[in-house]
């Protein structure tokens, strides 16, 4: 896996846009999986942050 990432980063054949798009999609998929599985309590923290924002906006 490490060699694949290294070769991906060193490849300069002009197909960078597609490769970066695939990398961004992979990162987004992992981030979505982490939020859905919520092993770090991210979902609760996000809900709390949005609730604070709603409360602050309603107070004005």
Biopython code that builds the backbone (N, CA, C, O; Angstrom):
import numpy as np
from Bio.PDB.StructureBuilder import StructureBuilder

atoms = [
    (1, "UNK", "N", (0.823, -1.186, 0.000)),
    (1, "UNK", "CA", (0.000, 0.000, 0.000)),
    (1, "UNK", "C", (0.872, 1.256, 0.000)),
    (1, "UNK", "O", (0.580, 2.224, -0.703)),
    (2, "UNK", "N", (1.936, 1.231, 0.789)),
    (2, "UNK", "CA", (2.824, 2.387, 0.855)),
    (2, "UNK", "C", (3.483, 2.642, -0.494)),
    (2, "UNK", "O", (3.644, 3.793, -0.901)),
    (3, "UNK", "N", (3.864, 1.575, -1.188)),
    (3, "UNK", "CA", (4.496, 1.753, -2.499)),
    (3, "UNK", "C", (3.502, 2.306, -3.520)),
    (3, "UNK", "O", (3.889, 3.071, -4.403)),
    (4, "UNK", "N", (2.230, 1.929, -3.407)),
    (4, "UNK", "CA", (1.215, 2.471, -4.309)),
    (4, "UNK", "C", (1.035, 3.966, -4.092)),
    (4, "UNK", "O", (0.931, 4.725, -5.055)),
    (5, "UNK", "N", (0.999, 4.390, -2.847)),
    (5, "UNK", "CA", (0.838, 5.810, -2.544)),
    (5, "UNK", "C", (2.061, 6.591, -3.005)),
    (5, "UNK", "O", (1.936, 7.682, -3.561)),
    (6, "UNK", "N", (3.240, 6.030, -2.772)),
    (6, "UNK", "CA", (4.471, 6.698, -3.195)),
    (6, "UNK", "C", (4.519, 6.847, -4.707)),
    (6, "UNK", "O", (4.863, 7.914, -5.216)),
    (7, "UNK", "N", (4.179, 5.787, -5.428)),
    (7, "UNK", "CA", (4.190, 5.878, -6.892)),
    (7, "UNK", "C", (3.101, 6.827, -7.385)),
    (7, "UNK", "O", (3.285, 7.508, -8.394)),
    (8, "UNK", "N", (1.980, 6.877, -6.689)),
    (8, "UNK", "CA", (0.899, 7.802, -7.036)),
    (8, "UNK", "C", (1.365, 9.252, -6.905)),
    (8, "UNK", "O", (1.083, 10.081, -7.770)),
    (9, "UNK", "N", (2.070, 9.547, -5.833)),
    (9, "UNK", "CA", (2.530, 10.914, -5.598)),
    (9, "UNK", "C", (3.651, 11.327, -6.539)),
    (9, "UNK", "O", (3.795, 12.514, -6.834)),
    (10, "UNK", "N", (4.450, 10.379, -7.018)),
    (10, "UNK", "CA", (5.582, 10.697, -7.895)),
    (10, "UNK", "C", (5.222, 10.672, -9.375)),
    (10, "UNK", "O", (5.999, 11.148, -10.202)),
    (11, "UNK", "N", (4.068, 10.131, -9.722)),
    (11, "UNK", "CA", (3.662, 10.021, -11.118)),
    (11, "UNK", "C", (3.281, 11.395, -11.669)),
    (11, "UNK", "O", (2.469, 12.105, -11.076)),
    (12, "UNK", "N", (3.871, 11.760, -12.801)),
    (12, "UNK", "CA", (3.608, 13.057, -13.409)),
    (12, "UNK", "C", (3.235, 12.892, -14.877)),
    (12, "UNK", "O", (3.853, 13.516, -15.740)),
    (13, "UNK", "N", (2.254, 12.079, -15.171)),
    (13, "UNK", "CA", (1.858, 11.815, -16.550)),
    (13, "UNK", "C", (0.742, 12.726, -17.040)),
    (13, "UNK", "O", (0.219, 12.497, -18.131)),
    (14, "UNK", "N", (0.356, 13.740, -16.290)),
    (14, "UNK", "CA", (-0.691, 14.642, -16.730)),
    (14, "UNK", "C", (-2.089, 14.198, -16.353)),
    (14, "UNK", "O", (-3.064, 14.827, -16.762)),
    (15, "UNK", "N", (-2.206, 13.156, -15.601)),
    (15, "UNK", "CA", (-3.514, 12.670, -15.182)),
    (15, "UNK", "C", (-3.775, 13.035, -13.723)),
    (15, "UNK", "O", (-4.503, 12.337, -13.017)),
    (16, "UNK", "N", (-3.179, 14.124, -13.289)),
    (16, "UNK", "CA", (-3.259, 14.510, -11.884)),
    (16, "UNK", "C", (-4.682, 14.835, -11.448)),
    (16, "UNK", "O", (-5.079, 14.496, -10.333)),
    (17, "UNK", "N", (-5.452, 15.485, -12.310)),
    (17, "UNK", "CA", (-6.796, 15.886, -11.925)),
    (17, "UNK", "C", (-7.652, 14.679, -11.559)),
    (17, "UNK", "O", (-8.362, 14.702, -10.554)),
    (18, "UNK", "N", (-7.590, 13.644, -12.359)),
    (18, "UNK", "CA", (-8.358, 12.432, -12.077)),
    (18, "UNK", "C", (-7.860, 11.775, -10.799)),
    (18, "UNK", "O", (-8.653, 11.327, -9.970)),
    (19, "UNK", "N", (-6.558, 11.720, -10.646)),
    (19, "UNK", "CA", (-5.990, 11.082, -9.455)),
    (19, "UNK", "C", (-6.352, 11.847, -8.190)),
    (19, "UNK", "O", (-6.704, 11.244, -7.176)),
    (20, "UNK", "N", (-6.267, 13.172, -8.244)),
    (20, "UNK", "CA", (-6.628, 13.962, -7.067)),
    (20, "UNK", "C", (-8.123, 13.856, -6.779)),
    (20, "UNK", "O", (-8.537, 13.875, -5.620)),
    (21, "UNK", "N", (-8.920, 13.745, -7.816)),
    (21, "UNK", "CA", (-10.355, 13.539, -7.623)),
    (21, "UNK", "C", (-10.642, 12.217, -6.942)),
    (21, "UNK", "O", (-11.482, 12.146, -6.045)),
    (22, "UNK", "N", (-9.954, 11.173, -7.361)),
    (22, "UNK", "CA", (-10.121, 9.867, -6.723)),
    (22, "UNK", "C", (-9.648, 9.893, -5.275)),
    (22, "UNK", "O", (-10.277, 9.298, -4.400)),
    (23, "UNK", "N", (-8.548, 10.578, -5.029)),
    (23, "UNK", "CA", (-8.038, 10.702, -3.666)),
    (23, "UNK", "C", (-9.022, 11.473, -2.789)),
    (23, "UNK", "O", (-9.260, 11.093, -1.643)),
    (24, "UNK", "N", (-9.588, 12.542, -3.317)),
    (24, "UNK", "CA", (-10.578, 13.317, -2.562)),
    (24, "UNK", "C", (-11.823, 12.482, -2.279)),
    (24, "UNK", "O", (-12.393, 12.570, -1.192)),
    (25, "UNK", "N", (-12.246, 11.677, -3.244)),
    (25, "UNK", "CA", (-13.404, 10.806, -3.035)),
    (25, "UNK", "C", (-13.116, 9.768, -1.955)),
    (25, "UNK", "O", (-13.985, 9.455, -1.142)),
    (26, "UNK", "N", (-11.902, 9.237, -1.948)),
    (26, "UNK", "CA", (-11.519, 8.262, -0.927)),
    (26, "UNK", "C", (-11.523, 8.903, 0.457)),
    (26, "UNK", "O", (-12.037, 8.322, 1.414)),
    (27, "UNK", "N", (-10.952, 10.097, 0.561)),
    (27, "UNK", "CA", (-10.918, 10.792, 1.854)),
    (27, "UNK", "C", (-12.340, 11.103, 2.320)),
    (27, "UNK", "O", (-12.649, 10.960, 3.503)),
    (28, "UNK", "N", (-13.200, 11.524, 1.401)),
    (28, "UNK", "CA", (-14.587, 11.809, 1.755)),
    (28, "UNK", "C", (-15.309, 10.547, 2.214)),
    (28, "UNK", "O", (-16.102, 10.593, 3.155)),
    (29, "UNK", "N", (-15.042, 9.426, 1.561)),
    (29, "UNK", "CA", (-15.671, 8.168, 1.960)),
    (29, "UNK", "C", (-15.218, 7.741, 3.350)),
    (29, "UNK", "O", (-16.024, 7.278, 4.157)),
    (30, "UNK", "N", (-13.938, 7.895, 3.625)),
    (30, "UNK", "CA", (-13.421, 7.542, 4.956)),
    (30, "UNK", "C", (-14.011, 8.468, 6.010)),
    (30, "UNK", "O", (-14.413, 8.013, 7.081)),
    (31, "UNK", "N", (-14.068, 9.764, 5.716)),
    (31, "UNK", "CA", (-14.632, 10.720, 6.672)),
    (31, "UNK", "C", (-16.101, 10.420, 6.937)),
    (31, "UNK", "O", (-16.554, 10.503, 8.079)),
    (32, "UNK", "N", (-16.844, 10.073, 5.898)),
    (32, "UNK", "CA", (-18.250, 9.718, 6.068)),
    (32, "UNK", "C", (-18.386, 8.461, 6.913)),
    (32, "UNK", "O", (-19.258, 8.384, 7.779)),
    (33, "UNK", "N", (-17.540, 7.488, 6.670)),
    (33, "UNK", "CA", (-17.568, 6.263, 7.471)),
    (33, "UNK", "C", (-17.268, 6.524, 8.930)),
    (33, "UNK", "O", (-17.885, 5.925, 9.811)),
    (34, "UNK", "N", (-16.327, 7.414, 9.193)),
    (34, "UNK", "CA", (-15.983, 7.743, 10.581)),
    (34, "UNK", "C", (-17.148, 8.449, 11.259)),
    (34, "UNK", "O", (-17.453, 8.171, 12.419)),
    (35, "UNK", "N", (-17.798, 9.358, 10.546)),
    (35, "UNK", "CA", (-18.923, 10.080, 11.144)),
    (35, "UNK", "C", (-20.093, 9.137, 11.388)),
    (35, "UNK", "O", (-20.751, 9.229, 12.424)),
    (36, "UNK", "N", (-20.359, 8.235, 10.454)),
    (36, "UNK", "CA", (-21.487, 7.310, 10.620)),
    (36, "UNK", "C", (-21.208, 6.308, 11.731)),
    (36, "UNK", "O", (-22.068, 6.069, 12.579)),
    (37, "UNK", "N", (-20.016, 5.720, 11.737)),
    (37, "UNK", "CA", (-19.674, 4.740, 12.773)),
    (37, "UNK", "C", (-19.467, 5.427, 14.115)),
    (37, "UNK", "O", (-19.743, 4.838, 15.160)),
    (38, "UNK", "N", (-18.986, 6.666, 14.100)),
    (38, "UNK", "CA", (-18.820, 7.531, 15.266)),
    (38, "UNK", "C", (-17.988, 6.918, 16.384)),
    (38, "UNK", "O", (-18.425, 6.916, 17.535)),
    (39, "UNK", "N", (-16.793, 6.396, 16.078)),
    (39, "UNK", "CA", (-15.971, 5.838, 17.147)),
    (39, "UNK", "C", (-15.348, 6.911, 18.040)),
    (39, "UNK", "O", (-14.933, 6.617, 19.161)),
    (40, "UNK", "N", (-15.282, 8.144, 17.556)),
    (40, "UNK", "CA", (-14.637, 9.210, 18.321)),
    (40, "UNK", "C", (-15.635, 10.195, 18.925)),
    (40, "UNK", "O", (-15.229, 11.183, 19.538)),
    (41, "UNK", "N", (-16.917, 9.945, 18.765)),
    (41, "UNK", "CA", (-17.918, 10.866, 19.288)),
    (41, "UNK", "C", (-18.069, 12.114, 18.443)),
    (41, "UNK", "O", (-18.484, 13.157, 18.947)),
    (42, "UNK", "N", (-17.737, 12.023, 17.163)),
    (42, "UNK", "CA", (-17.786, 13.176, 16.271)),
    (42, "UNK", "C", (-19.224, 13.649, 16.066)),
    (42, "UNK", "O", (-19.492, 14.850, 16.041)),
    (43, "UNK", "N", (-20.138, 12.704, 15.922)),
    (43, "UNK", "CA", (-21.531, 13.062, 15.656)),
    (43, "UNK", "C", (-22.110, 13.889, 16.798)),
    (43, "UNK", "O", (-22.792, 14.886, 16.560)),
    (44, "UNK", "N", (-21.844, 13.485, 18.020)),
    (44, "UNK", "CA", (-22.337, 14.235, 19.172)),
    (44, "UNK", "C", (-21.725, 15.620, 19.255)),
    (44, "UNK", "O", (-22.406, 16.585, 19.602)),
    (45, "UNK", "N", (-20.445, 15.722, 18.939)),
    (45, "UNK", "CA", (-19.772, 17.026, 18.960)),
    (45, "UNK", "C", (-20.343, 17.952, 17.889)),
    (45, "UNK", "O", (-20.537, 19.143, 18.133)),
    (46, "UNK", "N", (-20.613, 17.404, 16.699)),
    (46, "UNK", "CA", (-21.202, 18.217, 15.636)),
    (46, "UNK", "C", (-22.603, 18.677, 16.005)),
    (46, "UNK", "O", (-22.958, 19.835, 15.787)),
    (47, "UNK", "N", (-23.402, 17.770, 16.564)),
    (47, "UNK", "CA", (-24.755, 18.147, 16.986)),
    (47, "UNK", "C", (-24.706, 19.239, 18.040)),
    (47, "UNK", "O", (-25.486, 20.190, 17.991)),
    (48, "UNK", "N", (-23.794, 19.106, 18.992)),
    (48, "UNK", "CA", (-23.656, 20.115, 20.039)),
    (48, "UNK", "C", (-23.242, 21.462, 19.482)),
    (48, "UNK", "O", (-23.757, 22.497, 19.906)),
    (49, "UNK", "N", (-22.315, 21.458, 18.534)),
    (49, "UNK", "CA", (-21.853, 22.711, 17.931)),
    (49, "UNK", "C", (-22.972, 23.391, 17.155)),
    (49, "UNK", "O", (-23.143, 24.606, 17.247)),
    (50, "UNK", "N", (-23.737, 22.614, 16.389)),
    (50, "UNK", "CA", (-24.839, 23.200, 15.640)),
    (50, "UNK", "C", (-25.945, 23.688, 16.576)),
    (50, "UNK", "O", (-26.576, 24.712, 16.313)),
    (51, "UNK", "N", (-26.177, 22.966, 17.652)),
    (51, "UNK", "CA", (-27.192, 23.399, 18.608)),
    (51, "UNK", "C", (-26.788, 24.710, 19.271)),
    (51, "UNK", "O", (-27.637, 25.571, 19.500)),
    (52, "UNK", "N", (-25.507, 24.873, 19.581)),
    (52, "UNK", "CA", (-25.020, 26.143, 20.145)),
    (52, "UNK", "C", (-25.211, 27.279, 19.147)),
    (52, "UNK", "O", (-25.585, 28.390, 19.524)),
    (53, "UNK", "N", (-24.952, 26.996, 17.875)),
    (53, "UNK", "CA", (-25.132, 28.023, 16.848)),
    (53, "UNK", "C", (-26.600, 28.415, 16.723)),
    (53, "UNK", "O", (-26.915, 29.600, 16.606)),
    (54, "UNK", "N", (-27.494, 27.440, 16.747)),
    (54, "UNK", "CA", (-28.933, 27.720, 16.662)),
    (54, "UNK", "C", (-29.381, 28.531, 17.864)),
    (54, "UNK", "O", (-30.142, 29.488, 17.720)),
    (55, "UNK", "N", (-28.921, 28.159, 19.039)),
    (55, "UNK", "CA", (-29.283, 28.882, 20.255)),
    (55, "UNK", "C", (-28.788, 30.326, 20.191)),
    (55, "UNK", "O", (-29.511, 31.250, 20.561)),
    (56, "UNK", "N", (-27.562, 30.516, 19.723)),
    (56, "UNK", "CA", (-27.006, 31.867, 19.618)),
    (56, "UNK", "C", (-27.766, 32.706, 18.595)),
    (56, "UNK", "O", (-27.999, 33.894, 18.819)),
    (57, "UNK", "N", (-28.151, 32.102, 17.481)),
    (57, "UNK", "CA", (-28.895, 32.845, 16.465)),
    (57, "UNK", "C", (-30.304, 33.188, 16.931)),
    (57, "UNK", "O", (-30.820, 34.256, 16.602)),
    (58, "UNK", "N", (-30.927, 32.303, 17.686)),
    (58, "UNK", "CA", (-32.279, 32.559, 18.186)),
    (58, "UNK", "C", (-32.289, 33.573, 19.319)),
    (58, "UNK", "O", (-33.319, 34.201, 19.566)),
    (59, "UNK", "N", (-31.176, 33.749, 20.009)),
    (59, "UNK", "CA", (-31.104, 34.683, 21.130)),
    (59, "UNK", "C", (-31.113, 36.132, 20.645)),
    (59, "UNK", "O", (-31.492, 37.035, 21.391)),
    (60, "UNK", "N", (-30.702, 36.351, 19.416)),
    (60, "UNK", "CA", (-30.639, 37.738, 18.912)),
    (60, "UNK", "C", (-31.941, 38.129, 18.359)),
    (60, "UNK", "O", (-32.097, 39.254, 17.884)),
]
sb = StructureBuilder()
sb.init_structure("model")
sb.init_model(0)
sb.init_chain("A")
sb.init_seg("    ")
for serial, (resi, resn, name, xyz) in enumerate(atoms, 1):
    if name == "N":
        sb.init_residue(resn, " ", resi, " ")
    sb.init_atom(name, np.array(xyz, "f"), 0.0, 1.0, " ", f" {name:<3s}", serial, name[0])
structure = sb.get_structure()
